[in-house]
Amino acid sequence: MILSKKGLVLHFKEDILRSSKRASEGVIGIKLSEGDRVLDLLKAEENGALFTITDKGYGKKTHLSEFRIQGRSGKGLIAHQINEKTGFLASSLILLPKDEVLIFASSGKVIRINEEEIPSQGRTTRGIKLISLLPSEYVIGALVVRVKN
């Protein structure tokens, strides 16, 4: 899965990517609109959910079954509704049941949230406020904590 800052995701099978030499220019993964850029490249996992959070703290998880498999070099599907209130995507992760998420703010603030506490929402929703931020703060990233049984 390739995710962009403007909330689009392209879900494709990894076997369509052919092996190439280091000096090659590669292949097109996702077609980006002007001002957009690639945020993350994630490997989909069975029973997983896509976690997304914006730089203004709006986050959610969406089950991977909501993202149909596409071919390379497409525009992708909406993964997170982006607007002035939510800001652009700051981070994305694949979550499994019982995972925890660490969310990092620009001020050094860190919060830890259980996967069960993150609302499961549809692709085109904006999520809910997961972290309280001051006007000068923004989310700089997130990290999954996977607990082994």
Rosetta constraint file for C-alpha pairs under 8 A:
AtomPair CA 1 CA 9 HARMONIC 6.47 0.50
AtomPair CA 1 CA 10 HARMONIC 5.48 0.50
AtomPair CA 1 CA 11 HARMONIC 4.39 0.50
AtomPair CA 1 CA 12 HARMONIC 6.23 0.50
AtomPair CA 1 CA 41 HARMONIC 5.64 0.50
AtomPair CA 1 CA 42 HARMONIC 5.07 0.50
AtomPair CA 1 CA 43 HARMONIC 6.19 0.50
AtomPair CA 1 CA 44 HARMONIC 6.76 0.50
AtomPair CA 2 CA 9 HARMONIC 5.47 0.50
AtomPair CA 2 CA 10 HARMONIC 5.19 0.50
AtomPair CA 2 CA 11 HARMONIC 6.66 0.50
AtomPair CA 2 CA 29 HARMONIC 7.45 0.50
AtomPair CA 2 CA 30 HARMONIC 7.11 0.50
AtomPair CA 2 CA 38 HARMONIC 7.08 0.50
AtomPair CA 2 CA 39 HARMONIC 7.64 0.50
AtomPair CA 2 CA 40 HARMONIC 5.89 0.50
AtomPair CA 2 CA 41 HARMONIC 4.62 0.50
AtomPair CA 2 CA 42 HARMONIC 6.48 0.50
AtomPair CA 3 CA 7 HARMONIC 6.78 0.50
AtomPair CA 3 CA 8 HARMONIC 5.67 0.50
AtomPair CA 3 CA 9 HARMONIC 4.42 0.50
AtomPair CA 3 CA 10 HARMONIC 6.64 0.50
AtomPair CA 3 CA 38 HARMONIC 5.93 0.50
AtomPair CA 3 CA 39 HARMONIC 5.50 0.50
AtomPair CA 3 CA 40 HARMONIC 5.24 0.50
AtomPair CA 3 CA 41 HARMONIC 6.45 0.50
AtomPair CA 3 CA 92 HARMONIC 7.78 0.50
AtomPair CA 4 CA 8 HARMONIC 5.31 0.50
AtomPair CA 4 CA 9 HARMONIC 6.50 0.50
AtomPair CA 4 CA 32 HARMONIC 7.76 0.50
AtomPair CA 4 CA 36 HARMONIC 6.62 0.50
AtomPair CA 4 CA 37 HARMONIC 5.52 0.50
AtomPair CA 4 CA 38 HARMONIC 4.35 0.50
AtomPair CA 4 CA 39 HARMONIC 4.85 0.50
AtomPair CA 4 CA 40 HARMONIC 7.02 0.50
AtomPair CA 4 CA 89 HARMONIC 7.55 0.50
AtomPair CA 5 CA 36 HARMONIC 6.02 0.50
AtomPair CA 5 CA 37 HARMONIC 5.81 0.50
AtomPair CA 5 CA 38 HARMONIC 6.30 0.50
AtomPair CA 5 CA 39 HARMONIC 5.46 0.50
AtomPair CA 5 CA 88 HARMONIC 5.55 0.50
AtomPair CA 5 CA 89 HARMONIC 4.84 0.50
AtomPair CA 5 CA 90 HARMONIC 7.05 0.50
AtomPair CA 6 CA 36 HARMONIC 6.08 0.50
AtomPair CA 6 CA 37 HARMONIC 7.80 0.50
AtomPair CA 6 CA 82 HARMONIC 6.32 0.50
AtomPair CA 6 CA 88 HARMONIC 5.69 0.50
AtomPair CA 6 CA 89 HARMONIC 6.38 0.50
AtomPair CA 7 CA 78 HARMONIC 5.96 0.50
AtomPair CA 7 CA 79 HARMONIC 5.40 0.50
AtomPair CA 7 CA 80 HARMONIC 4.85 0.50
AtomPair CA 7 CA 81 HARMONIC 6.42 0.50
AtomPair CA 7 CA 82 HARMONIC 6.23 0.50
AtomPair CA 7 CA 88 HARMONIC 7.18 0.50
AtomPair CA 7 CA 89 HARMONIC 6.13 0.50
AtomPair CA 8 CA 75 HARMONIC 7.57 0.50
AtomPair CA 8 CA 76 HARMONIC 5.65 0.50
AtomPair CA 8 CA 77 HARMONIC 5.34 0.50
AtomPair CA 8 CA 78 HARMONIC 4.60 0.50
AtomPair CA 8 CA 79 HARMONIC 5.31 0.50
AtomPair CA 8 CA 80 HARMONIC 7.08 0.50
AtomPair CA 9 CA 76 HARMONIC 4.99 0.50
AtomPair CA 9 CA 77 HARMONIC 5.30 0.50
AtomPair CA 9 CA 78 HARMONIC 6.33 0.50
AtomPair CA 9 CA 79 HARMONIC 5.79 0.50
AtomPair CA 10 CA 29 HARMONIC 7.99 0.50
AtomPair CA 10 CA 30 HARMONIC 6.52 0.50
AtomPair CA 10 CA 69 HARMONIC 7.88 0.50
AtomPair CA 10 CA 70 HARMONIC 6.70 0.50
AtomPair CA 10 CA 72 HARMONIC 7.70 0.50
AtomPair CA 10 CA 74 HARMONIC 7.10 0.50
AtomPair CA 10 CA 75 HARMONIC 7.07 0.50
AtomPair CA 10 CA 76 HARMONIC 4.28 0.50
AtomPair CA 10 CA 77 HARMONIC 6.35 0.50
AtomPair CA 11 CA 67 HARMONIC 6.58 0.50
AtomPair CA 11 CA 68 HARMONIC 6.71 0.50
AtomPair CA 11 CA 69 HARMONIC 5.17 0.50
AtomPair CA 11 CA 70 HARMONIC 5.75 0.50
AtomPair CA 11 CA 71 HARMONIC 7.88 0.50
AtomPair CA 11 CA 76 HARMONIC 7.46 0.50
AtomPair CA 12 CA 16 HARMONIC 7.83 0.50
AtomPair CA 12 CA 69 HARMONIC 5.08 0.50
AtomPair CA 12 CA 70 HARMONIC 5.10 0.50
AtomPair CA 12 CA 71 HARMONIC 5.77 0.50
AtomPair CA 12 CA 72 HARMONIC 6.67 0.50
AtomPair CA 13 CA 69 HARMONIC 7.03 0.50
AtomPair CA 13 CA 70 HARMONIC 7.92 0.50
AtomPair CA 13 CA 71 HARMONIC 7.88 0.50
AtomPair CA 16 CA 72 HARMONIC 7.85 0.50
AtomPair CA 20 CA 24 HARMONIC 6.51 0.50
AtomPair CA 20 CA 26 HARMONIC 6.98 0.50
AtomPair CA 28 CA 72 HARMONIC 6.78 0.50
AtomPair CA 28 CA 73 HARMONIC 5.21 0.50
AtomPair CA 29 CA 72 HARMONIC 5.19 0.50
AtomPair CA 29 CA 73 HARMONIC 4.88 0.50
AtomPair CA 29 CA 74 HARMONIC 7.51 0.50
AtomPair CA 30 CA 72 HARMONIC 6.47 0.50
AtomPair CA 30 CA 73 HARMONIC 4.57 0.50
AtomPair CA 30 CA 74 HARMONIC 5.37 0.50
AtomPair CA 30 CA 75 HARMONIC 5.82 0.50
AtomPair CA 30 CA 76 HARMONIC 6.95 0.50
AtomPair CA 31 CA 73 HARMONIC 5.58 0.50
AtomPair CA 31 CA 74 HARMONIC 5.63 0.50
AtomPair CA 31 CA 75 HARMONIC 5.01 0.50
AtomPair CA 31 CA 76 HARMONIC 7.94 0.50
AtomPair CA 32 CA 36 HARMONIC 5.81 0.50
AtomPair CA 32 CA 37 HARMONIC 6.60 0.50
AtomPair CA 32 CA 38 HARMONIC 7.98 0.50
AtomPair CA 32 CA 75 HARMONIC 6.62 0.50
AtomPair CA 39 CA 89 HARMONIC 7.74 0.50
AtomPair CA 39 CA 90 HARMONIC 7.65 0.50
AtomPair CA 39 CA 91 HARMONIC 7.12 0.50
AtomPair CA 39 CA 92 HARMONIC 7.98 0.50
AtomPair CA 40 CA 91 HARMONIC 7.43 0.50
AtomPair CA 40 CA 92 HARMONIC 6.75 0.50
AtomPair CA 42 CA 93 HARMONIC 7.11 0.50
AtomPair CA 42 CA 94 HARMONIC 7.07 0.50
AtomPair CA 43 CA 94 HARMONIC 7.55 0.50
AtomPair CA 44 CA 48 HARMONIC 6.94 0.50
AtomPair CA 44 CA 64 HARMONIC 7.44 0.50
AtomPair CA 44 CA 94 HARMONIC 6.76 0.50
AtomPair CA 45 CA 94 HARMONIC 7.27 0.50
AtomPair CA 45 CA 96 HARMONIC 7.94 0.50
AtomPair CA 47 CA 63 HARMONIC 7.83 0.50
AtomPair CA 47 CA 64 HARMONIC 7.69 0.50
AtomPair CA 47 CA 96 HARMONIC 6.61 0.50
AtomPair CA 47 CA 97 HARMONIC 7.91 0.50
AtomPair CA 48 CA 63 HARMONIC 6.45 0.50
AtomPair CA 48 CA 64 HARMONIC 6.19 0.50
AtomPair CA 48 CA 94 HARMONIC 6.13 0.50
AtomPair CA 48 CA 95 HARMONIC 5.44 0.50
AtomPair CA 48 CA 96 HARMONIC 4.86 0.50
AtomPair CA 48 CA 97 HARMONIC 7.53 0.50
AtomPair CA 49 CA 61 HARMONIC 5.90 0.50
AtomPair CA 49 CA 62 HARMONIC 5.28 0.50
AtomPair CA 49 CA 63 HARMONIC 4.20 0.50
AtomPair CA 49 CA 64 HARMONIC 5.17 0.50
AtomPair CA 49 CA 94 HARMONIC 5.62 0.50
AtomPair CA 49 CA 95 HARMONIC 5.15 0.50
AtomPair CA 49 CA 96 HARMONIC 6.57 0.50
AtomPair CA 50 CA 61 HARMONIC 5.29 0.50
AtomPair CA 50 CA 62 HARMONIC 5.15 0.50
AtomPair CA 50 CA 63 HARMONIC 6.20 0.50
AtomPair CA 50 CA 64 HARMONIC 6.21 0.50
AtomPair CA 50 CA 92 HARMONIC 6.96 0.50
AtomPair CA 50 CA 93 HARMONIC 5.91 0.50
AtomPair CA 50 CA 94 HARMONIC 4.85 0.50
AtomPair CA 50 CA 95 HARMONIC 6.29 0.50
AtomPair CA 51 CA 59 HARMONIC 7.20 0.50
AtomPair CA 51 CA 60 HARMONIC 5.75 0.50
AtomPair CA 51 CA 61 HARMONIC 4.25 0.50
AtomPair CA 51 CA 62 HARMONIC 6.57 0.50
AtomPair CA 51 CA 92 HARMONIC 5.38 0.50
AtomPair CA 51 CA 93 HARMONIC 5.06 0.50
AtomPair CA 51 CA 94 HARMONIC 6.03 0.50
AtomPair CA 51 CA 95 HARMONIC 6.48 0.50
AtomPair CA 52 CA 59 HARMONIC 5.46 0.50
AtomPair CA 52 CA 60 HARMONIC 5.77 0.50
AtomPair CA 52 CA 61 HARMONIC 6.40 0.50
AtomPair CA 52 CA 80 HARMONIC 7.12 0.50
AtomPair CA 52 CA 89 HARMONIC 6.99 0.50
AtomPair CA 52 CA 90 HARMONIC 7.79 0.50
AtomPair CA 52 CA 91 HARMONIC 5.96 0.50
AtomPair CA 52 CA 92 HARMONIC 4.44 0.50
AtomPair CA 52 CA 93 HARMONIC 6.68 0.50
AtomPair CA 53 CA 57 HARMONIC 6.11 0.50
AtomPair CA 53 CA 58 HARMONIC 5.42 0.50
AtomPair CA 53 CA 59 HARMONIC 4.05 0.50
AtomPair CA 53 CA 60 HARMONIC 6.74 0.50
AtomPair CA 53 CA 89 HARMONIC 5.83 0.50
AtomPair CA 53 CA 90 HARMONIC 5.86 0.50
AtomPair CA 53 CA 91 HARMONIC 5.61 0.50
AtomPair CA 53 CA 92 HARMONIC 6.51 0.50
AtomPair CA 54 CA 58 HARMONIC 5.27 0.50
AtomPair CA 54 CA 59 HARMONIC 6.42 0.50
AtomPair CA 54 CA 86 HARMONIC 6.14 0.50
AtomPair CA 54 CA 87 HARMONIC 5.78 0.50
AtomPair CA 54 CA 88 HARMONIC 5.34 0.50
AtomPair CA 54 CA 89 HARMONIC 4.03 0.50
AtomPair CA 54 CA 90 HARMONIC 4.78 0.50
AtomPair CA 54 CA 91 HARMONIC 6.91 0.50
AtomPair CA 54 CA 139 HARMONIC 6.93 0.50
AtomPair CA 55 CA 86 HARMONIC 7.26 0.50
AtomPair CA 55 CA 87 HARMONIC 5.62 0.50
AtomPair CA 55 CA 88 HARMONIC 5.89 0.50
AtomPair CA 55 CA 89 HARMONIC 5.95 0.50
AtomPair CA 55 CA 90 HARMONIC 4.88 0.50
AtomPair CA 55 CA 138 HARMONIC 5.11 0.50
AtomPair CA 55 CA 139 HARMONIC 4.43 0.50
AtomPair CA 55 CA 140 HARMONIC 6.71 0.50
AtomPair CA 56 CA 85 HARMONIC 7.58 0.50
AtomPair CA 56 CA 86 HARMONIC 5.49 0.50
AtomPair CA 56 CA 87 HARMONIC 5.57 0.50
AtomPair CA 56 CA 88 HARMONIC 7.87 0.50
AtomPair CA 56 CA 133 HARMONIC 7.38 0.50
AtomPair CA 56 CA 138 HARMONIC 5.55 0.50
AtomPair CA 56 CA 139 HARMONIC 6.27 0.50
AtomPair CA 57 CA 86 HARMONIC 7.25 0.50
AtomPair CA 57 CA 128 HARMONIC 7.97 0.50
AtomPair CA 57 CA 129 HARMONIC 5.48 0.50
AtomPair CA 57 CA 130 HARMONIC 5.70 0.50
AtomPair CA 57 CA 131 HARMONIC 5.30 0.50
AtomPair CA 57 CA 132 HARMONIC 7.06 0.50
AtomPair CA 57 CA 133 HARMONIC 7.30 0.50
AtomPair CA 57 CA 138 HARMONIC 7.24 0.50
AtomPair CA 57 CA 139 HARMONIC 6.19 0.50
AtomPair CA 58 CA 86 HARMONIC 5.99 0.50
AtomPair CA 58 CA 126 HARMONIC 6.81 0.50
AtomPair CA 58 CA 127 HARMONIC 5.36 0.50
AtomPair CA 58 CA 128 HARMONIC 4.97 0.50
AtomPair CA 58 CA 129 HARMONIC 4.40 0.50
AtomPair CA 58 CA 130 HARMONIC 5.85 0.50
AtomPair CA 58 CA 131 HARMONIC 7.60 0.50
AtomPair CA 59 CA 118 HARMONIC 7.66 0.50
AtomPair CA 59 CA 126 HARMONIC 7.33 0.50
AtomPair CA 59 CA 127 HARMONIC 4.78 0.50
AtomPair CA 59 CA 128 HARMONIC 5.54 0.50
AtomPair CA 59 CA 129 HARMONIC 6.37 0.50
AtomPair CA 59 CA 130 HARMONIC 5.94 0.50
AtomPair CA 60 CA 118 HARMONIC 5.94 0.50
AtomPair CA 60 CA 119 HARMONIC 5.49 0.50
AtomPair CA 60 CA 120 HARMONIC 6.08 0.50
AtomPair CA 60 CA 121 HARMONIC 6.35 0.50
AtomPair CA 60 CA 126 HARMONIC 7.70 0.50
AtomPair CA 60 CA 127 HARMONIC 4.80 0.50
AtomPair CA 60 CA 128 HARMONIC 6.67 0.50
AtomPair CA 61 CA 118 HARMONIC 6.55 0.50
AtomPair CA 61 CA 119 HARMONIC 6.23 0.50
AtomPair CA 61 CA 120 HARMONIC 4.87 0.50
AtomPair CA 61 CA 121 HARMONIC 6.16 0.50
AtomPair CA 62 CA 66 HARMONIC 7.23 0.50
AtomPair CA 62 CA 120 HARMONIC 5.54 0.50
AtomPair CA 62 CA 121 HARMONIC 5.50 0.50
AtomPair CA 62 CA 122 HARMONIC 5.90 0.50
AtomPair CA 62 CA 123 HARMONIC 6.36 0.50
AtomPair CA 63 CA 120 HARMONIC 7.42 0.50
AtomPair CA 66 CA 122 HARMONIC 7.62 0.50
AtomPair CA 66 CA 123 HARMONIC 7.00 0.50
AtomPair CA 67 CA 77 HARMONIC 7.37 0.50
AtomPair CA 70 CA 74 HARMONIC 7.54 0.50
AtomPair CA 70 CA 76 HARMONIC 7.76 0.50
AtomPair CA 78 CA 123 HARMONIC 6.14 0.50
AtomPair CA 78 CA 124 HARMONIC 5.91 0.50
AtomPair CA 79 CA 123 HARMONIC 4.77 0.50
AtomPair CA 79 CA 124 HARMONIC 6.14 0.50
AtomPair CA 80 CA 89 HARMONIC 7.93 0.50
AtomPair CA 80 CA 123 HARMONIC 5.95 0.50
AtomPair CA 80 CA 124 HARMONIC 5.52 0.50
AtomPair CA 80 CA 125 HARMONIC 5.96 0.50
AtomPair CA 80 CA 126 HARMONIC 5.69 0.50
AtomPair CA 80 CA 127 HARMONIC 7.66 0.50
AtomPair CA 81 CA 123 HARMONIC 7.80 0.50
AtomPair CA 81 CA 124 HARMONIC 5.26 0.50
AtomPair CA 81 CA 125 HARMONIC 5.32 0.50
AtomPair CA 81 CA 126 HARMONIC 4.65 0.50
AtomPair CA 82 CA 86 HARMONIC 5.98 0.50
AtomPair CA 82 CA 87 HARMONIC 6.20 0.50
AtomPair CA 82 CA 88 HARMONIC 6.06 0.50
AtomPair CA 82 CA 89 HARMONIC 7.63 0.50
AtomPair CA 82 CA 126 HARMONIC 6.69 0.50
AtomPair CA 83 CA 87 HARMONIC 5.89 0.50
AtomPair CA 83 CA 88 HARMONIC 7.53 0.50
AtomPair CA 86 CA 126 HARMONIC 7.11 0.50
AtomPair CA 90 CA 139 HARMONIC 6.30 0.50
AtomPair CA 90 CA 140 HARMONIC 6.06 0.50
AtomPair CA 90 CA 141 HARMONIC 5.87 0.50
AtomPair CA 91 CA 140 HARMONIC 7.58 0.50
AtomPair CA 91 CA 141 HARMONIC 5.22 0.50
AtomPair CA 91 CA 142 HARMONIC 5.86 0.50
AtomPair CA 92 CA 142 HARMONIC 7.27 0.50
AtomPair CA 93 CA 142 HARMONIC 7.70 0.50
AtomPair CA 93 CA 143 HARMONIC 7.38 0.50
AtomPair CA 93 CA 144 HARMONIC 6.94 0.50
AtomPair CA 95 CA 99 HARMONIC 6.22 0.50
AtomPair CA 95 CA 115 HARMONIC 7.24 0.50
AtomPair CA 95 CA 144 HARMONIC 7.24 0.50
AtomPair CA 96 CA 115 HARMONIC 7.79 0.50
AtomPair CA 97 CA 115 HARMONIC 6.68 0.50
AtomPair CA 97 CA 116 HARMONIC 7.64 0.50
AtomPair CA 98 CA 114 HARMONIC 7.02 0.50
AtomPair CA 98 CA 115 HARMONIC 5.99 0.50
AtomPair CA 98 CA 116 HARMONIC 7.17 0.50
AtomPair CA 98 CA 146 HARMONIC 7.56 0.50
AtomPair CA 98 CA 147 HARMONIC 7.08 0.50
AtomPair CA 99 CA 114 HARMONIC 6.34 0.50
AtomPair CA 99 CA 115 HARMONIC 5.35 0.50
AtomPair CA 99 CA 144 HARMONIC 6.77 0.50
AtomPair CA 99 CA 145 HARMONIC 5.83 0.50
AtomPair CA 99 CA 146 HARMONIC 4.95 0.50
AtomPair CA 99 CA 147 HARMONIC 6.28 0.50
AtomPair CA 100 CA 112 HARMONIC 6.73 0.50
AtomPair CA 100 CA 113 HARMONIC 5.56 0.50
AtomPair CA 100 CA 114 HARMONIC 4.38 0.50
AtomPair CA 100 CA 115 HARMONIC 5.30 0.50
AtomPair CA 100 CA 144 HARMONIC 5.85 0.50
AtomPair CA 100 CA 145 HARMONIC 4.97 0.50
AtomPair CA 100 CA 146 HARMONIC 6.57 0.50
AtomPair CA 100 CA 147 HARMONIC 7.96 0.50
AtomPair CA 101 CA 112 HARMONIC 5.57 0.50
AtomPair CA 101 CA 113 HARMONIC 5.22 0.50
AtomPair CA 101 CA 114 HARMONIC 6.38 0.50
AtomPair CA 101 CA 115 HARMONIC 6.90 0.50
AtomPair CA 101 CA 142 HARMONIC 6.69 0.50
AtomPair CA 101 CA 143 HARMONIC 5.67 0.50
AtomPair CA 101 CA 144 HARMONIC 4.66 0.50
AtomPair CA 101 CA 145 HARMONIC 5.89 0.50
AtomPair CA 102 CA 110 HARMONIC 6.57 0.50
AtomPair CA 102 CA 111 HARMONIC 5.62 0.50
AtomPair CA 102 CA 112 HARMONIC 4.54 0.50
AtomPair CA 102 CA 113 HARMONIC 6.56 0.50
AtomPair CA 102 CA 142 HARMONIC 5.43 0.50
AtomPair CA 102 CA 143 HARMONIC 5.11 0.50
AtomPair CA 102 CA 144 HARMONIC 6.38 0.50
AtomPair CA 102 CA 145 HARMONIC 7.31 0.50
AtomPair CA 103 CA 110 HARMONIC 5.55 0.50
AtomPair CA 103 CA 111 HARMONIC 5.38 0.50
AtomPair CA 103 CA 112 HARMONIC 6.54 0.50
AtomPair CA 103 CA 131 HARMONIC 7.88 0.50
AtomPair CA 103 CA 139 HARMONIC 7.24 0.50
AtomPair CA 103 CA 141 HARMONIC 6.11 0.50
AtomPair CA 103 CA 142 HARMONIC 4.43 0.50
AtomPair CA 103 CA 143 HARMONIC 6.66 0.50
AtomPair CA 104 CA 108 HARMONIC 6.70 0.50
AtomPair CA 104 CA 109 HARMONIC 5.97 0.50
AtomPair CA 104 CA 110 HARMONIC 4.68 0.50
AtomPair CA 104 CA 111 HARMONIC 6.91 0.50
AtomPair CA 104 CA 139 HARMONIC 5.83 0.50
AtomPair CA 104 CA 140 HARMONIC 5.76 0.50
AtomPair CA 104 CA 141 HARMONIC 5.37 0.50
AtomPair CA 104 CA 142 HARMONIC 5.95 0.50
AtomPair CA 105 CA 109 HARMONIC 5.16 0.50
AtomPair CA 105 CA 110 HARMONIC 6.35 0.50
AtomPair CA 105 CA 133 HARMONIC 7.84 0.50
AtomPair CA 105 CA 137 HARMONIC 6.51 0.50
AtomPair CA 105 CA 138 HARMONIC 5.51 0.50
AtomPair CA 105 CA 139 HARMONIC 4.32 0.50
AtomPair CA 105 CA 140 HARMONIC 5.44 0.50
AtomPair CA 105 CA 141 HARMONIC 7.28 0.50
AtomPair CA 106 CA 137 HARMONIC 5.58 0.50
AtomPair CA 106 CA 138 HARMONIC 5.48 0.50
AtomPair CA 106 CA 139 HARMONIC 6.06 0.50
AtomPair CA 106 CA 140 HARMONIC 5.82 0.50
AtomPair CA 107 CA 137 HARMONIC 6.19 0.50
AtomPair CA 107 CA 138 HARMONIC 7.96 0.50
AtomPair CA 111 CA 131 HARMONIC 7.48 0.50
AtomPair CA 113 CA 117 HARMONIC 6.63 0.50
AtomPair CA 113 CA 118 HARMONIC 7.48 0.50
AtomPair CA 114 CA 118 HARMONIC 7.12 0.50
AtomPair CA 118 CA 130 HARMONIC 7.94 0.50
AtomPair CA 119 CA 127 HARMONIC 7.61 0.50
AtomPair CA 119 CA 128 HARMONIC 7.72 0.50
AtomPair CA 121 CA 125 HARMONIC 6.64 0.50
AtomPair CA 121 CA 127 HARMONIC 7.08 0.50
AtomPair CA 133 CA 137 HARMONIC 5.61 0.50
AtomPair CA 133 CA 138 HARMONIC 6.73 0.50
